[in-house]
Amino acid sequence: MLLLVPALADTARFRADDPDSLVIASLACPICLRSEQVRWEAVLDGYDPAVQCRCPDCGERWSVYLAPQQALRLSLIGAG
Ligand SMILES: [Zn+2]
């Protein structure tokens, strides 16, 4: 049986060559699954690049960890 407990520290699922919409969609809220309203801030200067996300709908906060290519990809979009 598959457990659908949301992970609050996830790893990003987009590829470096995905379009912006898919990159943003991969940052969707783990609770209500919305992505359009999610506020996110990339923390790209640490040893482990990550995105700090916040959902204005349910107030959830979570982190998404990035591979180096994903961090580079997100830096091209700019803060959401
Ligand atoms: Zn939410």
PDB file of the backbone (N, CA, C, O) and the ligand in Angstrom, with CONECT records:
HET     ZN  A 101       1
ATOM      1  N   MET A   1       0.839  -1.195   0.000  1.00  0.00           N
ATOM      2  CA  MET A   1       0.000   0.000   0.000  1.00  0.00           C
ATOM      3  C   MET A   1       0.872   1.242   0.000  1.00  0.00           C
ATOM      4  O   MET A   1       1.833   1.355   0.761  1.00  0.00           O
ATOM      5  N   LEU A   2       0.516   2.151  -0.858  1.00  0.00           N
ATOM      6  CA  LEU A   2       1.298   3.367  -1.017  1.00  0.00           C
ATOM      7  C   LEU A   2       0.858   4.415   0.000  1.00  0.00           C
ATOM      8  O   LEU A   2      -0.326   4.740   0.088  1.00  0.00           O
ATOM      9  N   LEU A   3       1.796   4.934   0.756  1.00  0.00           N
ATOM     10  CA  LEU A   3       1.497   5.988   1.714  1.00  0.00           C
ATOM     11  C   LEU A   3       1.694   7.342   1.064  1.00  0.00           C
ATOM     12  O   LEU A   3       2.732   7.597   0.454  1.00  0.00           O
ATOM     13  N   LEU A   4       0.709   8.209   1.190  1.00  0.00           N
ATOM     14  CA  LEU A   4       0.785   9.517   0.548  1.00  0.00           C
ATOM     15  C   LEU A   4       1.067  10.614   1.566  1.00  0.00           C
ATOM     16  O   LEU A   4       0.505  11.705   1.477  1.00  0.00           O
ATOM     17  N   VAL A   5       1.921  10.334   2.518  1.00  0.00           N
ATOM     18  CA  VAL A   5       2.333  11.360   3.473  1.00  0.00           C
ATOM     19  C   VAL A   5       3.236  12.359   2.761  1.00  0.00           C
ATOM     20  O   VAL A   5       4.264  11.974   2.204  1.00  0.00           O
ATOM     21  N   PRO A   6       2.870  13.620   2.773  1.00  0.00           N
ATOM     22  CA  PRO A   6       3.691  14.599   2.057  1.00  0.00           C
ATOM     23  C   PRO A   6       5.069  14.763   2.683  1.00  0.00           C
ATOM     24  O   PRO A   6       5.209  14.824   3.905  1.00  0.00           O
ATOM     25  N   ALA A   7       6.070  14.833   1.838  1.00  0.00           N
ATOM     26  CA  ALA A   7       7.430  15.057   2.313  1.00  0.00           C
ATOM     27  C   ALA A   7       7.687  16.547   2.356  1.00  0.00           C
ATOM     28  O   ALA A   7       7.504  17.237   1.353  1.00  0.00           O
ATOM     29  N   LEU A   8       8.105  17.050   3.496  1.00  0.00           N
ATOM     30  CA  LEU A   8       8.296  18.490   3.634  1.00  0.00           C
ATOM     31  C   LEU A   8       9.707  18.917   3.269  1.00  0.00           C
ATOM     32  O   LEU A   8       9.997  20.112   3.198  1.00  0.00           O
ATOM     33  N   ALA A   9      10.573  17.967   3.042  1.00  0.00           N
ATOM     34  CA  ALA A   9      11.875  18.281   2.475  1.00  0.00           C
ATOM     35  C   ALA A   9      12.055  17.332   1.305  1.00  0.00           C
ATOM     36  O   ALA A   9      12.385  16.157   1.471  1.00  0.00           O
ATOM     37  N   ASP A  10      11.832  17.871   0.128  1.00  0.00           N
ATOM     38  CA  ASP A  10      11.765  17.048  -1.065  1.00  0.00           C
ATOM     39  C   ASP A  10      12.963  17.356  -1.951  1.00  0.00           C
ATOM     40  O   ASP A  10      13.694  18.319  -1.722  1.00  0.00           O
ATOM     41  N   THR A  11      13.145  16.533  -2.953  1.00  0.00           N
ATOM     42  CA  THR A  11      14.116  16.874  -3.983  1.00  0.00           C
ATOM     43  C   THR A  11      13.360  17.254  -5.240  1.00  0.00           C
ATOM     44  O   THR A  11      12.312  16.686  -5.545  1.00  0.00           O
ATOM     45  N   ALA A  12      13.897  18.216  -5.964  1.00  0.00           N
ATOM     46  CA  ALA A  12      13.196  18.743  -7.130  1.00  0.00           C
ATOM     47  C   ALA A  12      13.056  17.667  -8.201  1.00  0.00           C
ATOM     48  O   ALA A  12      13.930  16.815  -8.365  1.00  0.00           O
ATOM     49  N   ARG A  13      11.945  17.723  -8.923  1.00  0.00           N
ATOM     50  CA  ARG A  13      11.654  16.692  -9.913  1.00  0.00           C
ATOM     51  C   ARG A  13      11.742  17.185 -11.353  1.00  0.00           C
ATOM     52  O   ARG A  13      11.535  16.408 -12.284  1.00  0.00           O
ATOM     53  N   PHE A  14      12.046  18.463 -11.546  1.00  0.00           N
ATOM     54  CA  PHE A  14      12.117  18.944 -12.933  1.00  0.00           C
ATOM     55  C   PHE A  14      13.500  18.672 -13.522  1.00  0.00           C
ATOM     56  O   PHE A  14      14.477  18.474 -12.800  1.00  0.00           O
ATOM     57  N   ARG A  15      13.551  18.668 -14.849  1.00  0.00           N
ATOM     58  CA  ARG A  15      14.820  18.544 -15.549  1.00  0.00           C
ATOM     59  C   ARG A  15      15.306  19.923 -15.964  1.00  0.00           C
ATOM     60  O   ARG A  15      14.523  20.866 -16.075  1.00  0.00           O
ATOM     61  N   ALA A  16      16.602  20.025 -16.189  1.00  0.00           N
ATOM     62  CA  ALA A  16      17.192  21.329 -16.503  1.00  0.00           C
ATOM     63  C   ALA A  16      16.637  21.899 -17.801  1.00  0.00           C
ATOM     64  O   ALA A  16      16.654  23.114 -17.994  1.00  0.00           O
ATOM     65  N   ASP A  17      16.143  21.043 -18.694  1.00  0.00           N
ATOM     66  CA  ASP A  17      15.633  21.555 -19.976  1.00  0.00           C
ATOM     67  C   ASP A  17      14.108  21.631 -20.010  1.00  0.00           C
ATOM     68  O   ASP A  17      13.522  21.815 -21.077  1.00  0.00           O
ATOM     69  N   ASP A  18      13.460  21.491 -18.848  1.00  0.00           N
ATOM     70  CA  ASP A  18      12.009  21.650 -18.801  1.00  0.00           C
ATOM     71  C   ASP A  18      11.634  23.125 -18.958  1.00  0.00           C
ATOM     72  O   ASP A  18      12.405  24.000 -18.565  1.00  0.00           O
ATOM     73  N   PRO A  19      10.454  23.412 -19.530  1.00  0.00           N
ATOM     74  CA  PRO A  19       9.988  24.807 -19.608  1.00  0.00           C
ATOM     75  C   PRO A  19       9.649  25.355 -18.228  1.00  0.00           C
ATOM     76  O   PRO A  19       9.433  24.600 -17.280  1.00  0.00           O
ATOM     77  N   ASP A  20       9.607  26.695 -18.132  1.00  0.00           N
ATOM     78  CA  ASP A  20       9.353  27.352 -16.849  1.00  0.00           C
ATOM     79  C   ASP A  20       8.129  26.780 -16.141  1.00  0.00           C
ATOM     80  O   ASP A  20       8.150  26.557 -14.930  1.00  0.00           O
ATOM     81  N   SER A  21       7.049  26.540 -16.916  1.00  0.00           N
ATOM     82  CA  SER A  21       5.798  26.097 -16.292  1.00  0.00           C
ATOM     83  C   SER A  21       5.981  24.773 -15.561  1.00  0.00           C
ATOM     84  O   SER A  21       5.408  24.564 -14.492  1.00  0.00           O
ATOM     85  N   LEU A  22       6.776  23.885 -16.135  1.00  0.00           N
ATOM     86  CA  LEU A  22       7.012  22.596 -15.483  1.00  0.00           C
ATOM     87  C   LEU A  22       7.899  22.743 -14.259  1.00  0.00           C
ATOM     88  O   LEU A  22       7.722  22.053 -13.255  1.00  0.00           O
ATOM     89  N   VAL A  23       8.860  23.659 -14.363  1.00  0.00           N
ATOM     90  CA  VAL A  23       9.740  23.903 -13.221  1.00  0.00           C
ATOM     91  C   VAL A  23       8.921  24.420 -12.047  1.00  0.00           C
ATOM     92  O   VAL A  23       9.078  23.960 -10.916  1.00  0.00           O
ATOM     93  N   ILE A  24       8.036  25.389 -12.329  1.00  0.00           N
ATOM     94  CA  ILE A  24       7.185  25.947 -11.279  1.00  0.00           C
ATOM     95  C   ILE A  24       6.241  24.884 -10.738  1.00  0.00           C
ATOM     96  O   ILE A  24       6.014  24.795  -9.532  1.00  0.00           O
ATOM     97  N   ALA A  25       5.694  24.080 -11.643  1.00  0.00           N
ATOM     98  CA  ALA A  25       4.762  23.041 -11.216  1.00  0.00           C
ATOM     99  C   ALA A  25       5.437  22.052 -10.274  1.00  0.00           C
ATOM    100  O   ALA A  25       4.780  21.479  -9.405  1.00  0.00           O
ATOM    101  N   SER A  26       6.730  21.847 -10.436  1.00  0.00           N
ATOM    102  CA  SER A  26       7.437  20.897  -9.577  1.00  0.00           C
ATOM    103  C   SER A  26       7.595  21.435  -8.164  1.00  0.00           C
ATOM    104  O   SER A  26       7.949  20.693  -7.247  1.00  0.00           O
ATOM    105  N   LEU A  27       7.328  22.748  -7.984  1.00  0.00           N
ATOM    106  CA  LEU A  27       7.408  23.355  -6.651  1.00  0.00           C
ATOM    107  C   LEU A  27       6.036  23.435  -5.997  1.00  0.00           C
ATOM    108  O   LEU A  27       5.854  24.164  -5.022  1.00  0.00           O
ATOM    109  N   ALA A  28       5.075  22.695  -6.524  1.00  0.00           N
ATOM    110  CA  ALA A  28       3.708  22.765  -6.011  1.00  0.00           C
ATOM    111  C   ALA A  28       3.645  22.404  -4.530  1.00  0.00           C
ATOM    112  O   ALA A  28       4.444  21.616  -4.023  1.00  0.00           O
ATOM    113  N   CYS A  29       2.666  23.008  -3.853  1.00  0.00           N
ATOM    114  CA  CYS A  29       2.468  22.754  -2.427  1.00  0.00           C
ATOM    115  C   CYS A  29       2.205  21.273  -2.175  1.00  0.00           C
ATOM    116  O   CYS A  29       1.355  20.679  -2.839  1.00  0.00           O
ATOM    117  N   PRO A  30       2.923  20.664  -1.223  1.00  0.00           N
ATOM    118  CA  PRO A  30       2.719  19.239  -0.930  1.00  0.00           C
ATOM    119  C   PRO A  30       1.399  18.969  -0.223  1.00  0.00           C
ATOM    120  O   PRO A  30       0.964  17.819  -0.154  1.00  0.00           O
ATOM    121  N   ILE A  31       0.757  20.000   0.302  1.00  0.00           N
ATOM    122  CA  ILE A  31      -0.499  19.818   1.026  1.00  0.00           C
ATOM    123  C   ILE A  31      -1.697  19.988   0.099  1.00  0.00           C
ATOM    124  O   ILE A  31      -2.544  19.098   0.012  1.00  0.00           O
ATOM    125  N   CYS A  32      -1.776  21.125  -0.596  1.00  0.00           N
ATOM    126  CA  CYS A  32      -2.956  21.373  -1.429  1.00  0.00           C
ATOM    127  C   CYS A  32      -2.642  21.284  -2.917  1.00  0.00           C
ATOM    128  O   CYS A  32      -3.528  21.458  -3.754  1.00  0.00           O
ATOM    129  N   LEU A  33      -1.385  21.013  -3.246  1.00  0.00           N
ATOM    130  CA  LEU A  33      -0.963  20.739  -4.622  1.00  0.00           C
ATOM    131  C   LEU A  33      -1.107  21.919  -5.571  1.00  0.00           C
ATOM    132  O   LEU A  33      -1.083  21.742  -6.789  1.00  0.00           O
ATOM    133  N   ARG A  34      -1.255  23.123  -5.024  1.00  0.00           N
ATOM    134  CA  ARG A  34      -1.268  24.304  -5.884  1.00  0.00           C
ATOM    135  C   ARG A  34       0.163  24.735  -6.183  1.00  0.00           C
ATOM    136  O   ARG A  34       1.056  24.580  -5.349  1.00  0.00           O
ATOM    137  N   SER A  35       0.365  25.265  -7.355  1.00  0.00           N
ATOM    138  CA  SER A  35       1.694  25.773  -7.671  1.00  0.00           C
ATOM    139  C   SER A  35       1.666  27.235  -8.107  1.00  0.00           C
ATOM    140  O   SER A  35       2.688  27.915  -8.011  1.00  0.00           O
ATOM    141  N   GLU A  36       0.504  27.748  -8.592  1.00  0.00           N
ATOM    142  CA  GLU A  36       0.467  29.094  -9.155  1.00  0.00           C
ATOM    143  C   GLU A  36       0.778  30.147  -8.102  1.00  0.00           C
ATOM    144  O   GLU A  36       1.460  31.130  -8.392  1.00  0.00           O
ATOM    145  N   GLN A  37       0.286  29.952  -6.885  1.00  0.00           N
ATOM    146  CA  GLN A  37       0.408  30.981  -5.866  1.00  0.00           C
ATOM    147  C   GLN A  37       1.602  30.780  -4.945  1.00  0.00           C
ATOM    148  O   GLN A  37       1.866  31.609  -4.073  1.00  0.00           O
ATOM    149  N   VAL A  38       2.324  29.680  -5.136  1.00  0.00           N
ATOM    150  CA  VAL A  38       3.430  29.393  -4.225  1.00  0.00           C
ATOM    151  C   VAL A  38       4.514  30.460  -4.328  1.00  0.00           C
ATOM    152  O   VAL A  38       4.956  30.816  -5.420  1.00  0.00           O
ATOM    153  N   ARG A  39       4.931  30.960  -3.171  1.00  0.00           N
ATOM    154  CA  ARG A  39       6.050  31.894  -3.093  1.00  0.00           C
ATOM    155  C   ARG A  39       7.301  31.088  -2.827  1.00  0.00           C
ATOM    156  O   ARG A  39       7.320  30.248  -1.928  1.00  0.00           O
ATOM    157  N   TRP A  40       8.342  31.333  -3.596  1.00  0.00           N
ATOM    158  CA  TRP A  40       9.557  30.562  -3.375  1.00  0.00           C
ATOM    159  C   TRP A  40      10.777  31.461  -3.500  1.00  0.00           C
ATOM    160  O   TRP A  40      10.777  32.470  -4.204  1.00  0.00           O
ATOM    161  N   GLU A  41      11.790  31.055  -2.801  1.00  0.00           N
ATOM    162  CA  GLU A  41      13.038  31.805  -2.805  1.00  0.00           C
ATOM    163  C   GLU A  41      14.182  30.812  -2.890  1.00  0.00           C
ATOM    164  O   GLU A  41      14.335  29.944  -2.031  1.00  0.00           O
ATOM    165  N   ALA A  42      14.969  30.950  -3.921  1.00  0.00           N
ATOM    166  CA  ALA A  42      16.081  30.031  -4.116  1.00  0.00           C
ATOM    167  C   ALA A  42      17.250  30.411  -3.213  1.00  0.00           C
ATOM    168  O   ALA A  42      17.616  31.582  -3.106  1.00  0.00           O
ATOM    169  N   VAL A  43      17.819  29.417  -2.575  1.00  0.00           N
ATOM    170  CA  VAL A  43      19.021  29.594  -1.767  1.00  0.00           C
ATOM    171  C   VAL A  43      20.120  28.821  -2.487  1.00  0.00           C
ATOM    172  O   VAL A  43      20.304  27.621  -2.282  1.00  0.00           O
ATOM    173  N   LEU A  44      20.843  29.546  -3.337  1.00  0.00           N
ATOM    174  CA  LEU A  44      21.718  28.872  -4.291  1.00  0.00           C
ATOM    175  C   LEU A  44      23.191  28.977  -3.929  1.00  0.00           C
ATOM    176  O   LEU A  44      24.040  28.418  -4.623  1.00  0.00           O
ATOM    177  N   ASP A  45      23.505  29.686  -2.851  1.00  0.00           N
ATOM    178  CA  ASP A  45      24.913  29.922  -2.580  1.00  0.00           C
ATOM    179  C   ASP A  45      25.494  28.972  -1.535  1.00  0.00           C
ATOM    180  O   ASP A  45      26.675  29.059  -1.198  1.00  0.00           O
ATOM    181  N   GLY A  46      24.660  28.062  -1.021  1.00  0.00           N
ATOM    182  CA  GLY A  46      25.159  27.123  -0.030  1.00  0.00           C
ATOM    183  C   GLY A  46      25.741  25.876  -0.663  1.00  0.00           C
ATOM    184  O   GLY A  46      25.769  25.746  -1.887  1.00  0.00           O
ATOM    185  N   TYR A  47      26.198  24.974   0.161  1.00  0.00           N
ATOM    186  CA  TYR A  47      26.741  23.713  -0.325  1.00  0.00           C
ATOM    187  C   TYR A  47      25.631  22.860  -0.922  1.00  0.00           C
ATOM    188  O   TYR A  47      25.843  22.156  -1.909  1.00  0.00           O
ATOM    189  N   ASP A  48      24.437  22.927  -0.314  1.00  0.00           N
ATOM    190  CA  ASP A  48      23.272  22.214  -0.820  1.00  0.00           C
ATOM    191  C   ASP A  48      22.244  23.219  -1.308  1.00  0.00           C
ATOM    192  O   ASP A  48      21.452  23.717  -0.508  1.00  0.00           O
ATOM    193  N   PRO A  49      22.235  23.532  -2.604  1.00  0.00           N
ATOM    194  CA  PRO A  49      21.249  24.486  -3.110  1.00  0.00           C
ATOM    195  C   PRO A  49      19.834  23.991  -2.857  1.00  0.00           C
ATOM    196  O   PRO A  49      19.551  22.800  -2.984  1.00  0.00           O
ATOM    197  N   ALA A  50      18.952  24.911  -2.499  1.00  0.00           N
ATOM    198  CA  ALA A  50      17.581  24.535  -2.179  1.00  0.00           C
ATOM    199  C   ALA A  50      16.649  25.699  -2.490  1.00  0.00           C
ATOM    200  O   ALA A  50      17.090  26.830  -2.695  1.00  0.00           O
ATOM    201  N   VAL A  51      15.361  25.401  -2.522  1.00  0.00           N
ATOM    202  CA  VAL A  51      14.342  26.426  -2.657  1.00  0.00           C
ATOM    203  C   VAL A  51      13.476  26.385  -1.415  1.00  0.00           C
ATOM    204  O   VAL A  51      12.954  25.333  -1.047  1.00  0.00           O
ATOM    205  N   GLN A  52      13.323  27.535  -0.768  1.00  0.00           N
ATOM    206  CA  GLN A  52      12.409  27.658   0.351  1.00  0.00           C
ATOM    207  C   GLN A  52      11.058  28.076  -0.203  1.00  0.00           C
ATOM    208  O   GLN A  52      10.947  29.122  -0.842  1.00  0.00           O
ATOM    209  N   CYS A  53      10.031  27.271   0.036  1.00  0.00           N
ATOM    210  CA  CYS A  53       8.717  27.543  -0.545  1.00  0.00           C
ATOM    211  C   CYS A  53       7.698  27.821   0.553  1.00  0.00           C
ATOM    212  O   CYS A  53       7.807  27.330   1.677  1.00  0.00           O
ATOM    213  N   ARG A  54       6.696  28.632   0.183  1.00  0.00           N
ATOM    214  CA  ARG A  54       5.596  28.913   1.096  1.00  0.00           C
ATOM    215  C   ARG A  54       4.313  28.988   0.296  1.00  0.00           C
ATOM    216  O   ARG A  54       4.261  29.636  -0.749  1.00  0.00           O
ATOM    217  N   CYS A  55       3.276  28.325   0.789  1.00  0.00           N
ATOM    218  CA  CYS A  55       1.987  28.323   0.122  1.00  0.00           C
ATOM    219  C   CYS A  55       1.048  29.302   0.820  1.00  0.00           C
ATOM    220  O   CYS A  55       0.755  29.134   2.003  1.00  0.00           O
ATOM    221  N   PRO A  56       0.567  30.334   0.098  1.00  0.00           N
ATOM    222  CA  PRO A  56      -0.328  31.314   0.718  1.00  0.00           C
ATOM    223  C   PRO A  56      -1.729  30.751   0.965  1.00  0.00           C
ATOM    224  O   PRO A  56      -2.494  31.327   1.738  1.00  0.00           O
ATOM    225  N   ASP A  57      -2.069  29.657   0.334  1.00  0.00           N
ATOM    226  CA  ASP A  57      -3.407  29.084   0.500  1.00  0.00           C
ATOM    227  C   ASP A  57      -3.548  28.350   1.824  1.00  0.00           C
ATOM    228  O   ASP A  57      -4.537  28.531   2.534  1.00  0.00           O
ATOM    229  N   CYS A  58      -2.563  27.523   2.160  1.00  0.00           N
ATOM    230  CA  CYS A  58      -2.689  26.735   3.383  1.00  0.00           C
ATOM    231  C   CYS A  58      -1.614  27.087   4.399  1.00  0.00           C
ATOM    232  O   CYS A  58      -1.630  26.569   5.516  1.00  0.00           O
ATOM    233  N   GLY A  59      -0.665  27.972   4.027  1.00  0.00           N
ATOM    234  CA  GLY A  59       0.341  28.412   4.969  1.00  0.00           C
ATOM    235  C   GLY A  59       1.495  27.443   5.162  1.00  0.00           C
ATOM    236  O   GLY A  59       2.358  27.657   6.013  1.00  0.00           O
ATOM    237  N   GLU A  60       1.508  26.384   4.377  1.00  0.00           N
ATOM    238  CA  GLU A  60       2.567  25.396   4.516  1.00  0.00           C
ATOM    239  C   GLU A  60       3.909  25.973   4.042  1.00  0.00           C
ATOM    240  O   GLU A  60       3.964  26.764   3.101  1.00  0.00           O
ATOM    241  N   ARG A  61       4.975  25.560   4.712  1.00  0.00           N
ATOM    242  CA  ARG A  61       6.331  25.907   4.275  1.00  0.00           C
ATOM    243  C   ARG A  61       7.100  24.622   4.068  1.00  0.00           C
ATOM    244  O   ARG A  61       6.928  23.655   4.810  1.00  0.00           O
ATOM    245  N   TRP A  62       7.955  24.618   3.049  1.00  0.00           N
ATOM    246  CA  TRP A  62       8.751  23.427   2.804  1.00  0.00           C
ATOM    247  C   TRP A  62       9.991  23.800   1.999  1.00  0.00           C
ATOM    248  O   TRP A  62      10.099  24.902   1.461  1.00  0.00           O
ATOM    249  N   SER A  63      10.901  22.872   1.933  1.00  0.00           N
ATOM    250  CA  SER A  63      12.141  23.069   1.185  1.00  0.00           C
ATOM    251  C   SER A  63      12.236  22.032   0.086  1.00  0.00           C
ATOM    252  O   SER A  63      11.825  20.884   0.250  1.00  0.00           O
ATOM    253  N   VAL A  64      12.783  22.456  -1.031  1.00  0.00           N
ATOM    254  CA  VAL A  64      13.052  21.538  -2.128  1.00  0.00           C
ATOM    255  C   VAL A  64      14.541  21.617  -2.436  1.00  0.00           C
ATOM    256  O   VAL A  64      15.070  22.688  -2.734  1.00  0.00           O
ATOM    257  N   TYR A  65      15.206  20.479  -2.361  1.00  0.00           N
ATOM    258  CA  TYR A  65      16.641  20.461  -2.618  1.00  0.00           C
ATOM    259  C   TYR A  65      16.919  20.260  -4.098  1.00  0.00           C
ATOM    260  O   TYR A  65      16.196  19.542  -4.789  1.00  0.00           O
ATOM    261  N   LEU A  66      17.970  20.901  -4.569  1.00  0.00           N
ATOM    262  CA  LEU A  66      18.244  20.965  -5.997  1.00  0.00           C
ATOM    263  C   LEU A  66      19.581  20.348  -6.347  1.00  0.00           C
ATOM    264  O   LEU A  66      20.555  20.458  -5.603  1.00  0.00           O
ATOM    265  N   ALA A  67      19.604  19.688  -7.514  1.00  0.00           N
ATOM    266  CA  ALA A  67      20.882  19.329  -8.132  1.00  0.00           C
ATOM    267  C   ALA A  67      21.466  20.597  -8.744  1.00  0.00           C
ATOM    268  O   ALA A  67      20.734  21.550  -9.009  1.00  0.00           O
ATOM    269  N   PRO A  68      22.789  20.617  -8.972  1.00  0.00           N
ATOM    270  CA  PRO A  68      23.414  21.845  -9.513  1.00  0.00           C
ATOM    271  C   PRO A  68      22.753  22.357 -10.789  1.00  0.00           C
ATOM    272  O   PRO A  68      22.557  23.564 -10.934  1.00  0.00           O
ATOM    273  N   GLN A  69      22.407  21.464 -11.718  1.00  0.00           N
ATOM    274  CA  GLN A  69      21.762  21.929 -12.963  1.00  0.00           C
ATOM    275  C   GLN A  69      20.390  22.516 -12.688  1.00  0.00           C
ATOM    276  O   GLN A  69      19.964  23.455 -13.361  1.00  0.00           O
ATOM    277  N   GLN A  70      19.690  21.958 -11.691  1.00  0.00           N
ATOM    278  CA  GLN A  70      18.374  22.477 -11.339  1.00  0.00           C
ATOM    279  C   GLN A  70      18.497  23.857 -10.694  1.00  0.00           C
ATOM    280  O   GLN A  70      17.669  24.735 -10.935  1.00  0.00           O
ATOM    281  N   ALA A  71      19.520  24.041  -9.886  1.00  0.00           N
ATOM    282  CA  ALA A  71      19.747  25.346  -9.263  1.00  0.00           C
ATOM    283  C   ALA A  71      20.001  26.399 -10.330  1.00  0.00           C
ATOM    284  O   ALA A  71      19.488  27.516 -10.260  1.00  0.00           O
ATOM    285  N   LEU A  72      20.802  26.022 -11.317  1.00  0.00           N
ATOM    286  CA  LEU A  72      21.095  26.936 -12.420  1.00  0.00           C
ATOM    287  C   LEU A  72      19.812  27.264 -13.172  1.00  0.00           C
ATOM    288  O   LEU A  72      19.571  28.416 -13.533  1.00  0.00           O
ATOM    289  N   ARG A  73      18.996  26.247 -13.406  1.00  0.00           N
ATOM    290  CA  ARG A  73      17.731  26.429 -14.146  1.00  0.00           C
ATOM    291  C   ARG A  73      16.812  27.395 -13.406  1.00  0.00           C
ATOM    292  O   ARG A  73      16.220  28.288 -14.013  1.00  0.00           O
ATOM    293  N   LEU A  74      16.696  27.210 -12.091  1.00  0.00           N
ATOM    294  CA  LEU A  74      15.817  28.081 -11.299  1.00  0.00           C
ATOM    295  C   LEU A  74      16.320  29.511 -11.281  1.00  0.00           C
ATOM    296  O   LEU A  74      15.527  30.452 -11.252  1.00  0.00           O
ATOM    297  N   SER A  75      17.640  29.680 -11.299  1.00  0.00           N
ATOM    298  CA  SER A  75      18.195  31.023 -11.246  1.00  0.00           C
ATOM    299  C   SER A  75      17.831  31.793 -12.510  1.00  0.00           C
ATOM    300  O   SER A  75      17.855  33.023 -12.509  1.00  0.00           O
ATOM    301  N   LEU A  76      17.493  31.083 -13.595  1.00  0.00           N
ATOM    302  CA  LEU A  76      17.109  31.745 -14.841  1.00  0.00           C
ATOM    303  C   LEU A  76      15.677  32.237 -14.798  1.00  0.00           C
ATOM    304  O   LEU A  76      15.300  33.110 -15.580  1.00  0.00           O
ATOM    305  N   ILE A  77      14.872  31.693 -13.899  1.00  0.00           N
ATOM    306  CA  ILE A  77      13.475  32.126 -13.779  1.00  0.00           C
ATOM    307  C   ILE A  77      13.371  33.350 -12.883  1.00  0.00           C
ATOM    308  O   ILE A  77      12.615  34.274 -13.185  1.00  0.00           O
ATOM    309  N   GLY A  78      14.114  33.369 -11.792  1.00  0.00           N
ATOM    310  CA  GLY A  78      14.026  34.460 -10.831  1.00  0.00           C
ATOM    311  C   GLY A  78      12.995  34.124  -9.766  1.00  0.00           C
ATOM    312  O   GLY A  78      12.182  33.215  -9.933  1.00  0.00           O
ATOM    313  N   ALA A  79      13.039  34.864  -8.680  1.00  0.00           N
ATOM    314  CA  ALA A  79      12.169  34.586  -7.535  1.00  0.00           C
ATOM    315  C   ALA A  79      10.704  34.691  -7.925  1.00  0.00           C
ATOM    316  O   ALA A  79      10.318  35.583  -8.679  1.00  0.00           O
ATOM    317  N   GLY A  80       9.891  33.778  -7.410  1.00  0.00           N
ATOM    318  CA  GLY A  80       8.478  33.717  -7.785  1.00  0.00           C
ATOM    319  C   GLY A  80       7.626  34.657  -7.002  1.00  0.00           C
ATOM    320  O   GLY A  80       6.415  34.713  -7.212  1.00  0.00           O
TER     321      GLY A  80
HETATM  322 ZN    ZN A 101      -0.893  24.700   0.134  1.00  0.00          ZN2+
END
